[in-house]
């Protein structure tokens, strides 16, 4: 039976009791990184568990270049496997995605829109099949891991006609493990139908810092207990999403926890100042839950955690964190995948060409998106041949990767039926389920004037504020309920002219719905000024935070606030259903919303939500 977490029902997740002595054991006596110097260096490793017979047989017959190739997951450019793309030539020296796979004996590929890999479901499936055929026809003949980041919500790599679902914080607002699990199951089934075998989700970071620029609504909650249980449910949903073994691998991220930082690791190296005790209480529970549930993979975070590793190495390159903590203390036996090695955070202390070897020394298995693939493969190969890396440790990494592929059916069924994609992806049934889940995410924070629910028979409505697509989609949904609806997109930083136009139009309407995104942290204050100007003009304003719920405390004189945690079309549809009373709001804040300039004082506490 699915669990539901109410305001007073959050229990305490059991926390570990090991000390930093365990972590220090992963290093030498002086605390420095211990390197493998021969095959014997791997002899003291604990025996691997979860390794399949097929993986063991296969590794025995692989050459060193084939093994090294399996460690790498990277991008290829082009909508088809035979597309001659100039960026492939620039980065890899060959033209087509198929040639990249064959030349470098790749273990995996990751799809993005910016690589032209994600045009539509049928194209994705055909590209995935073509890449698999290229892998099967070369080298060791091992199918690829094909990955993407389909977190849903803020990070949705594949949009409609695939089913779009609420993101993590929206699911946190439901308090329902069943909703989180269903969302993952639908996502997993659709990914697998398109030939994608590994999803870099869910996000296990506990967002306790509103200033976090990179996690935010990608996190389930500020509560480690709630985040842990929803993480567990999503791992289960992804990895049980298909028939028999044909499912996707889940990847919880970003270990050891990216939730309390105001720095984006894409551009800099964050520092997490939590004590070891704080880490165990705040950051660890979702990762423990994911490991307990059997997550196939854990993604590392490019961040410093001085209390876990005083050396100053980022977690991705820290043997104390990846081996001492993740492997030895938490007992994780699956695949450790780095976050993108193109991100600036991992290069702060070391040249880019050294990073792949350092990550493997630390305990990583999959190396994601190195900046220069040829150089990275050469560096790893040279490190093995020189004895810096143990080939036995490379074997262990490859065994984990191949076992993950075997366990999820990639080996037995690497190709998908492209003619059947439409029977799984974006089906009416999946869309109905997505709407029901999203209905439960909308959170009403206040309605002092009693504006809600709106009546369908009287008055007129103006939809304005942030997001050209979001305002248009919301207006289209409102128009289905109420014909007299007008739209004015004012953007994320409206000037005086636009604000004046919004006020003029609002005076001609009975209700004005204003969408906000980042209004609470907007240094220029333009979105806040729009709200104040509308209020001063006497407009009946319904304000909706369509990303961070923290917007709801940014202006004092707005009496009606809701939060959707997402601006996707399905969220605008559910918002409309709540506004007009088709469904009652049932979401509860998964994070506290602090008073401006008083971060420790919540205006709306964790668990707050009203209904009608």
C-alpha positions in Angstrom: 0.0 0.0 0.0 1.4 3.4 -0.9 2.4 5.6 2.0 1.1 9.1 2.5 3.0 11.7 4.5 0.9 14.3 6.3 2.2 17.3 8.2 2.8 15.4 11.4 3.5 11.9 10.0 7.1 12.3 9.0 9.2 9.8 11.0 12.9 9.5 11.3 15.1 7.5 8.9 17.6 5.3 10.6 21.0 6.9 10.3 24.4 5.3 10.2 26.8 5.4 13.1 30.2 4.9 11.4 32.9 7.5 12.0 35.4 9.2 9.7 37.7 6.4 10.7 35.9 4.3 8.1 36.6 7.0 5.5 40.2 7.4 6.4 40.7 3.7 5.9 40.1 4.3 2.2 43.3 6.4 2.0 46.8 5.9 3.0 48.1 6.6 6.5 48.9 10.2 5.6 45.4 10.8 4.2 46.6 10.9 0.6 45.0 9.1 -2.3 46.0 5.5 -2.5 46.7 4.4 -6.1 46.6 0.9 -7.5 50.0 -0.1 -8.7 49.4 -3.5 -10.1 46.8 -6.2 -10.4 47.5 -7.1 -6.8 46.3 -3.7 -5.8 42.8 -4.9 -6.3 43.3 -8.1 -4.3 42.1 -6.6 -1.0 38.8 -5.5 -2.5 35.6 -7.2 -1.1 34.0 -9.7 -3.5 31.5 -8.2 -5.9 27.8 -9.0 -5.5 25.1 -8.8 -8.1 27.4 -9.7 -11.0 25.7 -11.8 -13.7 27.2 -14.9 -15.2 27.1 -13.3 -18.6 29.1 -10.3 -17.4 31.8 -12.6 -16.0 32.1 -14.7 -19.1 32.2 -11.6 -21.3 34.9 -9.7 -19.4 37.3 -12.7 -19.6 37.4 -12.3 -23.3 37.7 -8.5 -23.6 40.8 -6.7 -24.6 42.0 -3.7 -22.6 40.8 -1.1 -25.2 37.4 -2.8 -25.2 37.2 -2.6 -21.4 38.3 1.0 -21.3 35.7 1.9 -23.9 32.9 0.5 -21.7 33.7 3.1 -19.0 32.7 6.0 -21.2 29.3 7.5 -21.8 29.2 10.6 -24.1 27.2 12.6 -26.6 27.0 12.0 -30.3 25.6 14.6 -32.7 22.9 13.9 -35.3 19.2 12.9 -35.6 20.1 9.6 -37.3 22.9 7.1 -36.8 24.3 8.0 -40.3 24.1 11.8 -40.0 27.4 13.4 -41.0 27.5 16.1 -38.3 30.2 18.7 -38.2 30.5 18.6 -34.4 31.3 14.9 -34.5 34.1 15.7 -36.9 35.4 18.5 -34.7 35.2 16.5 -31.4 35.8 13.0 -32.6 37.4 13.1 -36.0 34.6 11.1 -37.7 31.3 12.2 -39.1 28.4 10.0 -37.9 27.2 8.8 -34.6 27.7 5.2 -35.7 31.4 6.0 -36.5 31.9 7.5 -33.1 30.5 4.4 -31.4 32.7 2.1 -33.4 35.9 4.2 -33.3 35.9 4.6 -29.5 34.3 1.2 -28.6 31.9 3.2 -26.4 30.0 1.8 -23.5 27.2 4.3 -23.7 25.7 7.4 -25.3 23.6 10.1 -23.7 20.8 11.9 -25.6 20.2 15.7 -25.5 18.1 18.1 -27.6 21.2 20.2 -28.2 22.9 17.2 -29.9 19.8 16.9 -32.2 19.1 13.4 -30.7 15.6 14.1 -29.3 13.3 15.2 -32.1 10.3 12.9 -31.5 9.7 9.4 -30.0 9.9 7.5 -33.3 13.2 9.3 -34.3 14.6 8.6 -30.8 13.8 4.9 -31.1 15.3 4.7 -34.6 18.5 6.5 -33.5 18.8 4.3 -30.4 18.4 1.1 -32.6 21.0 2.4 -35.0 23.5 3.1 -32.3 22.9 -0.4 -30.8 23.6 -2.0 -34.2 26.8 0.0 -34.5 27.9 -1.3 -31.1 26.8 -4.9 -31.8 28.7 -4.9 -35.1 32.0 -3.8 -33.7 34.5 -4.5 -30.9 33.2 -6.9 -28.3 29.7 -6.7 -29.7 28.3 -5.4 -26.4 25.1 -3.3 -26.5 25.3 0.3 -25.3 23.9 2.0 -22.3 21.7 4.7 -23.8 20.9 7.4 -21.2 19.2 10.7 -20.7 18.1 13.0 -17.8 14.3 12.6 -17.9 13.7 13.9 -14.3 10.4 15.5 -15.4 9.4 19.0 -14.3 12.3 21.4 -14.6 14.5 18.9 -16.4 12.4 17.3 -19.1 14.6 16.3 -22.0 11.8 14.7 -24.0 8.6 16.7 -24.1 5.3 16.1 -25.8 4.1 13.9 -27.4 5.8 11.9 -24.7 4.0 12.0 -21.4 5.1 15.0 -19.3 4.8 14.5 -15.6 5.4 16.6 -12.4 8.9 17.1 -11.2 10.3 16.1 -7.9 9.2 19.0 -5.7 5.7 18.8 -7.1 5.6 15.1 -6.2 6.8 16.1 -2.8 3.8 18.3 -2.4 1.5 15.2 -2.9 3.1 13.5 0.1 2.3 10.2 -1.7 4.8 7.5 -2.5 2.3 6.0 -4.9 2.2 9.2 -7.0 6.0 9.3 -7.2 6.2 5.6 -8.1 3.6 5.9 -10.8 5.3 8.9 -12.3 8.6 6.9 -12.5 6.9 3.9 -13.9 5.2 5.8 -16.8 8.5 7.6 -17.5 10.5 4.4 -17.4 8.1 2.6 -19.8 8.2 5.4 -22.3 12.0 5.7 -22.2 12.5 2.0 -22.7 10.1 2.1 -25.7 12.4 4.7 -27.2 15.5 2.6 -26.6 16.7 4.5 -23.6 18.1 2.1 -21.0 19.4 4.4 -18.2 17.7 7.4 -16.7 19.8 9.8 -14.7 17.1 10.2 -12.1 15.8 10.6 -9.4 17.4 13.5 -7.6 18.2 12.5 -4.1 19.4 15.9 -2.9 17.6 17.4 0.0 17.0 21.1 -0.8 17.5 22.9 2.5 18.8 26.1 0.9 16.4 28.3 -1.0 19.4 30.0 -2.7 20.4 26.7 -4.4 20.7 27.7 -8.1 20.9 24.2 -9.6 18.7 21.9 -7.5 15.6 23.8 -6.2 12.5 22.2 -7.5 14.5 19.2 -8.8 14.6 18.1 -5.1 11.6 16.3 -3.5 11.7 18.2 -0.3 13.6 19.9 2.5 12.7 16.9 4.7 15.2 14.1 4.5 12.6 11.6 5.5 10.1 12.6 2.8 12.9 12.8 0.2 14.1 9.4 1.1 10.7 7.7 0.8 9.9 9.4 -2.6 13.4 8.5 -3.8 12.8 4.9 -2.9 9.5 4.9 -4.7 11.0 6.3 -7.9 13.8 3.8 -7.9 11.2 1.0 -7.7 9.1 2.6 -10.4 11.9 3.0 -12.9 13.4 -0.4 -12.4 10.1 -2.3 -12.4 8.7 -0.2 -15.3 8.5 -2.9 -18.0 7.7 -6.5 -18.8 10.2 -9.1 -17.5 13.7 -7.5 -17.4 13.2 -4.9 -20.1 13.3 -1.9 -17.7 15.5 1.2 -17.2 18.3 1.7 -14.7 17.7 4.3 -12.1 20.5 6.6 -11.1 20.1 8.6 -7.8 22.1 11.8 -7.8 24.2 13.8 -6.7 26.1 12.0 -4.0 27.0 12.9 -1.3 24.3 15.6 -1.5 23.9 18.9 -3.5 21.0 20.3 -1.5 22.7 23.0 0.6 24.7 25.2 -1.7 24.3 28.6 -3.4 26.8 27.7 -6.1 26.1 25.9 -9.4 28.6 23.1 -10.0 28.2 23.6 -13.8 30.2 26.9 -13.4 32.1 26.6 -10.1 33.0 24.2 -7.3 30.4 24.3 -4.4 31.5 23.8 -0.8 29.1 22.0 1.5 29.8 23.0 5.1 27.8 20.3 6.8 29.4 18.4 9.6 29.6 14.6 9.4 26.6 14.4 11.8 24.6 16.8 9.7 25.4 14.8 6.5 24.1 11.7 8.1 20.9 13.4 9.3 20.2 15.7 6.3 21.9 14.4 3.2 22.4 10.7 3.6 18.8 9.3 4.0 17.7 9.5 0.3 20.9 7.8 -0.8 20.6 5.1 1.8 17.0 4.5 0.7 18.0 4.3 -2.9 20.7 1.8 -2.1 18.4 -0.2 0.1 15.9 -0.3 -2.8 18.6 -1.6 -5.2 19.3 1.4 -7.4 21.5 0.4 -10.3 23.6 3.5 -10.2 24.6 6.5 -8.1 25.8 9.7 -9.7 28.5 11.8 -8.0 28.3 15.5 -7.4 31.1 17.9 -8.3 31.3 19.5 -4.8 33.7 19.8 -1.9 32.6 18.3 1.4 35.4 19.2 3.9 34.0 17.2 6.8 33.8 14.1 4.7 37.2 14.7 2.9 39.5 17.4 4.3 41.8 17.0 1.3 39.7 19.5 -0.7 39.0 17.1 -3.5 35.6 17.3 -5.1 33.4 14.2 -4.3 33.8 12.9 -7.8 37.5 12.6 -7.3 37.5 11.7 -3.6 38.4 8.1 -2.6 37.2 8.8 0.9 33.7 9.7 -0.3 33.3 7.3 -3.3 35.1 4.2 -1.8 35.2 4.8 1.9 31.7 6.2 2.3 29.6 5.0 -0.6 31.2 1.6 -1.2 32.5 0.5 2.2 30.1 2.2 4.7 26.9 2.3 2.7 27.6 -0.9 1.0 26.8 0.2 -2.6 27.8 -2.5 -5.1 26.3 -0.9 -8.3 27.6 1.5 -10.9 29.1 4.8 -9.8 28.7 7.3 -12.6 30.3 10.8 -12.6 28.3 13.9 -13.3 29.4 15.4 -16.6 33.2 15.8 -16.8 32.7 18.9 -18.9 31.3 20.8 -15.9 33.6 23.5 -14.5 33.3 22.3 -10.9 35.4 19.2 -11.4 38.3 21.0 -13.2 39.0 23.6 -10.4 42.0 21.6 -9.0 43.2 19.5 -11.8 43.7 19.7 -15.6 40.9 18.2 -17.6 43.0 15.4 -19.0 43.8 14.1 -15.5 40.2 14.0 -14.3 39.1 10.7 -15.8 42.0 8.8 -14.2 41.4 10.5 -10.8 37.7 9.7 -10.9 38.5 6.0 -11.5 41.1 6.0 -8.7 38.4 7.5 -6.4 36.0 4.7 -7.2 33.9 5.8 -10.2 32.9 3.3 -12.9 31.2 5.3 -15.6 32.8 8.4 -16.9 30.2 10.8 -18.3 31.0 13.2 -21.1 34.7 14.0 -20.9 35.7 17.1 -22.7 38.1 15.4 -25.0 37.1 11.8 -25.4 40.2 10.6 -27.3 42.5 12.2 -24.7 40.5 10.7 -21.8 40.6 7.2 -23.2 44.3 7.5 -23.9 44.9 8.7 -20.3 43.0 5.8 -18.8 44.7 3.2 -21.0 48.2 4.7 -20.3 47.4 4.7 -16.5 46.6 0.9 -16.7 49.6 0.1 -18.7 51.9 2.1 -16.4 50.4 0.4 -13.3 48.9 3.6 -11.9 45.5 2.0 -12.3 45.0 -1.7 -11.7 43.4 -3.7 -14.5 41.7 -5.7 -11.9 39.9 -2.6 -10.7 39.0 -1.8 -14.4 37.6 -5.3 -14.6 35.4 -4.7 -11.5 34.0 -1.5 -13.0 33.3 -3.2 -16.3 31.6 -6.1 -14.5 29.3 -3.7 -12.7 28.4 -1.9 -16.0 27.8 -5.1 -17.9 25.8 -6.6 -15.1 23.6 -3.5 -15.1 23.0 -3.9 -18.8 22.2 -7.6 -18.4 19.9 -7.1 -15.5 17.7 -4.5 -17.3 17.4 -6.6 -20.5 19.7 -4.5 -22.6 21.8 -7.6 -23.5 18.9 -9.8 -24.3 16.8 -7.1 -26.1 19.0 -4.2 -27.2 16.6 -3.2 -30.1 13.1 -1.8 -29.7 10.1 -2.1 -32.0 9.9 1.3 -33.7 6.5 0.6 -35.1 5.2 0.1 -31.5 6.5 3.3 -30.0 3.1 5.1 -30.3 1.5 2.2 -28.4 3.5 3.2 -25.3 4.7 6.7 -25.6 2.2 9.5 -24.8 -0.8 7.2 -24.7 -4.2 8.5 -23.6 -3.9 6.3 -20.5 -0.6 7.7 -19.5 -1.8 11.2 -20.0 -4.9 10.6 -17.9 -2.6 9.2 -15.1 -0.3 12.2 -15.4 -3.2 14.6 -15.0 -4.5 12.8 -12.0 -1.0 12.9 -10.4 -0.6 16.6 -11.3 -4.0 17.5 -9.8 -2.6 16.4 -6.4 0.5 18.7 -6.6 -1.1 22.1 -6.8 -0.7 23.9 -3.5 -3.0 26.7 -2.4 -1.1 28.9 0.2 -3.6 31.7 0.9 -6.9 33.1 -0.4 -7.7 35.9 2.0 -10.1 37.7 -0.4 -12.0 34.5 -1.1 -11.5 34.7 -4.8 -11.4 30.9 -5.3 -12.8 28.8 -6.7 -13.7 31.0 -9.7 -17.1 30.8 -11.3 -17.4 29.9 -14.9 -20.5 32.0 -15.7 -19.6 35.6 -14.8 -16.9 38.2 -15.3 -13.7 38.0 -17.4 -10.1 36.9 -16.8 -6.7 38.3 -17.7 -3.7 35.9 -17.7 -0.4 37.7 -17.5 3.1 37.4 -16.1 6.1 35.2 -16.7 6.5 32.7 -19.5 5.2 33.2 -23.0 4.4 29.5 -23.4 3.1 29.1 -19.9 0.7 32.1 -20.0 -0.6 31.0 -23.4 -1.2 27.4 -22.2 -2.9 28.6 -19.0 -5.1 31.0 -21.0 -6.1 28.3 -23.4 -7.1 26.1 -20.4 -8.9 28.9 -18.7 -10.7 29.8 -21.9 -12.2 26.3 -22.0 -13.8 27.1 -18.7 -14.4 30.8 -19.3 -14.7 32.3 -22.8 -13.9 35.9 -21.8 -10.1 35.4 -21.3 -7.2 37.6 -22.4 -3.5 37.0 -22.4 -0.5 39.4 -21.8 3.0 37.9 -21.5 5.2 40.3 -19.5 8.3 38.1 -19.1 10.8 37.7 -16.3 11.7 41.4 -16.2 8.8 43.6 -17.4 9.6 47.3 -18.0 7.4 50.2 -16.9 5.6 50.2 -20.2 4.6 46.5 -19.9 3.6 46.9 -16.3 1.5 49.9 -17.2 -0.2 47.9 -20.0 -0.9 45.0 -17.6 -2.5 47.4 -15.1 -4.6 49.0 -17.8 -5.8 45.6 -19.0 -6.4 44.3 -15.5 -8.8 47.2 -14.9 -11.0 45.9 -17.7 -11.2 42.4 -16.2 -12.7 40.9 -13.0 -9.8 38.6 -12.2 -6.1 38.8 -13.1 -4.0 35.6 -12.9 -0.2 36.4 -12.6 2.4 33.7 -13.2 5.8 34.3 -11.4 9.1 32.5 -11.8 12.0 33.6 -9.6 10.3 36.8 -8.5 11.7 36.3 -5.0 15.3 36.5 -6.1 14.9 38.9 -9.1 17.6 41.5 -8.3 15.8 44.1 -10.4 12.5 43.4 -8.7 10.4 43.8 -11.9 8.1 40.8 -11.3 7.5 42.1 -7.8 6.7 45.6 -9.1 4.2 44.1 -11.5 2.4 42.4 -8.6 2.5 45.6 -6.4 1.3 47.8 -9.3 -1.7 45.5 -10.0 -2.5 45.4 -6.3 -2.3 49.2 -5.9 -4.7 49.5 -8.9 -7.3 47.4 -7.1 -7.1 44.4 -9.3 -8.3 41.0 -8.0 -5.0 39.2 -8.3 -4.4 35.5 -8.1 -0.6 34.9 -8.1 0.9 31.6 -9.0 4.5 30.6 -8.4 5.2 28.2 -11.4 8.7 27.1 -10.2 10.1 27.9 -6.7 7.3 28.3 -4.2 9.5 30.9 -2.4 7.9 33.6 -4.7 4.8 33.4 -2.4 6.6 35.6 0.2 8.0 38.2 -2.1 5.1 40.7 -2.0 3.1 41.4 1.1 -0.1 42.8 -0.4 -1.2 39.9 -2.6 -3.9 38.0 -0.8 -4.1 34.9 -3.1 -1.1 32.6 -3.8 -0.8 29.2 -5.3 2.3 27.1 -6.2 2.5 24.6 -9.0 6.3 23.9 -8.9 6.2 23.6 -12.7 5.2 25.6 -15.8 4.6 22.5 -18.1 1.3 22.2 -19.9 0.0 19.5 -17.6 0.6 21.7 -14.6 -1.3 24.6 -16.2 -4.1 22.2 -16.9 -4.3 21.0 -13.3 -3.9 24.6 -12.1 -7.0 25.5 -14.1 -8.9 22.6 -12.6 -8.1 23.9 -9.1 -8.9 27.5 -10.0 -12.4 26.6 -11.1 -13.1 24.0 -8.4 -13.1 21.0 -10.7 -10.7 19.5 -8.1 -9.8 20.8 -4.7 -6.2 21.7 -3.9 -4.5 19.0 -1.9 -0.8 19.9 -2.2 1.3 20.6 0.9 4.5 22.6 0.9 7.5 20.2 0.7 9.8 23.1 1.7 9.2 26.1 4.0 8.8 29.5 2.4 10.8 31.9 4.4 10.2 35.6 5.1 12.2 37.9 2.9 15.5 38.8 4.6 14.7 36.4 7.4 15.6 32.9 6.1 15.1 31.2 9.4 11.5 32.5 9.8 8.9 30.8 7.6 6.0 32.7 6.3 4.5 29.4 5.2 5.9 26.4 7.1 6.7 23.0 5.7 3.5 21.1 5.2 1.3 24.3 4.8 -1.6 24.2 2.3 -5.2 25.2 2.3 -8.2 23.7 0.4 -11.7 24.5 -0.6 
